Amino acid sequence: MSEIKTYEEYIQLVEEIIEHDKRYYVFNNPVISDYEYDQLYKKLEKTEKEHPDWTVDYSPTQRVGHKVESGLAVKSHEVRMLSL
């Protein structure tokens, strides 16, 4: 795994991971393995730890959860889900 040396490379990595997230979570069509994704994410975490001033608000490491797909059908439960 090559090291990120410039801010431009860092931004490119952020955008690459965002694209992989979209392919996986929105389109259900990943183009890399989970292992490869994990390696990219670890590289991002390492870079942000080494260069905290580079960290952007839209980095995958800075968000919680994921946008809910709006095309999903609403489902009513026959039995109330009290544990939720």
C-alpha positions in Angstrom: 0.0 0.0 0.0 1.6 3.2 -1.1 1.8 6.2 1.2 -0.2 9.4 0.6 2.3 12.2 0.2 0.2 15.2 -0.9 -3.1 16.8 0.0 -4.2 16.2 -3.6 -3.6 12.4 -3.2 -5.5 12.5 0.1 -8.5 14.2 -1.6 -8.4 11.6 -4.4 -8.5 8.8 -1.8 -11.4 10.4 0.0 -13.3 10.6 -3.3 -12.4 7.1 -4.3 -13.8 5.7 -1.0 -16.9 7.8 -1.4 -17.5 6.3 -4.8 -17.0 2.8 -3.5 -19.5 3.5 -0.7 -22.0 4.6 -3.3 -21.5 1.5 -5.4 -21.8 -0.7 -2.4 -24.6 0.9 -0.4 -26.7 2.6 -3.0 -26.3 0.6 -6.2 -25.5 -2.8 -4.6 -22.7 -3.2 -7.2 -19.3 -3.2 -5.5 -16.2 -3.3 -7.8 -13.7 -4.1 -5.1 -13.6 -6.7 -2.3 -14.3 -5.9 1.3 -10.6 -6.5 2.0 -9.5 -4.0 -0.6 -12.0 -1.5 0.7 -10.8 -2.0 4.3 -7.2 -1.4 3.1 -8.2 1.9 1.5 -10.1 3.0 4.6 -7.1 2.1 6.8 -4.9 4.1 4.5 -7.3 7.1 4.9 -7.3 6.8 8.7 -3.5 6.6 8.8 -3.2 9.7 6.6 -5.7 11.7 8.6 -3.8 10.8 11.8 -0.5 11.9 10.3 -2.0 15.0 8.7 -5.0 16.1 10.8 -5.0 19.5 9.1 -5.9 17.7 5.8 -9.1 16.1 7.2 -12.2 17.4 5.3 -15.7 17.3 6.7 -17.0 15.0 4.0 -14.3 12.3 4.6 -15.8 8.9 5.2 -14.1 8.8 8.6 -16.0 11.9 9.7 -19.6 10.7 9.1 -21.9 8.5 11.1 -24.3 6.2 9.3 -25.3 6.5 5.7 -28.0 8.2 3.8 -31.2 6.1 3.7 -32.3 5.1 0.2 -35.6 7.0 -0.5 -36.9 4.3 -2.9 -37.6 1.8 -0.2 -41.1 0.7 0.5 -42.8 1.5 3.8 -43.7 -1.6 5.8 -46.2 -1.8 8.6 -45.6 -4.5 11.3 -48.5 -6.7 12.3 -47.1 -6.9 15.8 -45.7 -3.8 17.4 -41.9 -3.6 17.6 -41.7 -2.5 21.2 -38.0 -3.3 21.5 -37.2 -0.6 19.0 
